[in-house]
Amino acid sequence: MKNENSNSEWLYTISPKGKFVDFNFKEIWRYRDLLFLFVKRDVITLYKQTVLGPLWYLIQPLITSVIFTIIFNGIANIDVGSNVHPFLFNLAGVTIWNYFAECLKGTSDSFKKNQNIFSKVYFPRVIMPITVVISGLLKFVIQFLIFICFYLFFAFRDKAGTIDFSALVLFPFLVLLMGLLGLGLGMIISSMTTKYRDLTFLVSFGIQLLMYISAVMYPIQDAVEKIENNFPKSASYINPLIENNPLAHIVETFRFIFFSQGEFSTQGILITLVVTMGITLFGLVIFNKTERSFIDTV
C-alpha cells in the first residue's frame, strides 16, 4: 500500500515473517475489530440453525457428568470423598476440561478451516486460534455458571462443599493455563496437519484418551493407589503419566478450590506453568514457520 503523498514510500509491506518468533501484539490490537467479529461469528452462528441452540452448552456437560457418575462412581466405585457429591465432582472436572478440549479442537485445524480467507485477505494469522480461545472462554463461563448453580444446590441440601478462599485467587490462573495449553497444542497440530492430514482424524480420539489420564473423573491419589494395588507391574509406567500430567494438576487444583479436598501441589502447578509456556512458545514458532508456505500445501 502506497502513501498518497508519495510515489516511493510504502505504508505497509506484506511479506513472510523474518523472525523466528514473531508475536506482534501491536498488530493484533490494530486488528481487534476483526478479532471480535470472528468471536461473534463463532459464538452466534455455531448453533444458529439448531433446535436447542445455546442449550447445547448446558446439555453436554450435564449428560457427560451423569454418565461418569453412573459408570465411575456407581459401577467402578471410585471414592470422591464424603463431603462431595459424585455428580458435582464430575461436573467440576468436565467443566474445566471442556474449555481445554474446545480450544484444542478449534485451533487444531486453523490453517485448513480458514485456507480460503488466508489466501485472499491479509491479517495476522494468529488471530484465528486466539479467536477460538476467546469464544471458548465465553462457553466456559456459561458452563461454569451451571456448575455454580449445582454447587449451591448441593451445598444447601447436603451442607457440604467448602470453597478454599485462600486458593480462589488461582482460579483465573488455572483457566488461563488451560486456554494456553489448548492454544499451544492446537497450533502445533494445525501446523502439522498442513502436510499430514491423518492428524485431523486423530484429534478427537486423542482428546478422549488424554481425558482418561487427566484426572477428570477421579482423584489423582485414588487412581495412583488403585493402579499400584491392582496393576503393580504397570504402575511404574502409568502413574508417572498421571502424576506429571499438567492437565491433571489443573483439574485437581480446580476441584481443590471448590471442595477443599484432594491434592494441591505447588510443585505440580509450577511444572504445569513451565510446560504450558514451553508448549505455547513452541506452538507460536511452528505456527509462524508454517504460515509462510502453508497455502502451497493445504
Buried (B, 14 or more C-beta within 10 A) or exposed (E): EEEEEEEEEEEEEEEEBEEEEBBEEEEBEEBEEBBEEBBEEBBEEBBEEEEEEBEEBBEBBBEBBEEBBBEBBEEEEBEBBEBBBBBBBBBBBBBBBBBBBBBBBBBBBBBBBBBEEBEEEEBBBBBBBBBBBBBBBEBBEEBBEBBEEBBEEBBEEEEBBEBBEEBEEBBEBBBEBBBBBBBBBBBBBBBBBBEEEEBBEBBEEBBEEBBEBBBBBBBBBBBBEBBBEEEEEEBEEBBEEBBEBBBBBBBBBBBBBBBBBBBBBEEBBEBBBEBBEEBBBBBBBBBBBBBEEBEEEB
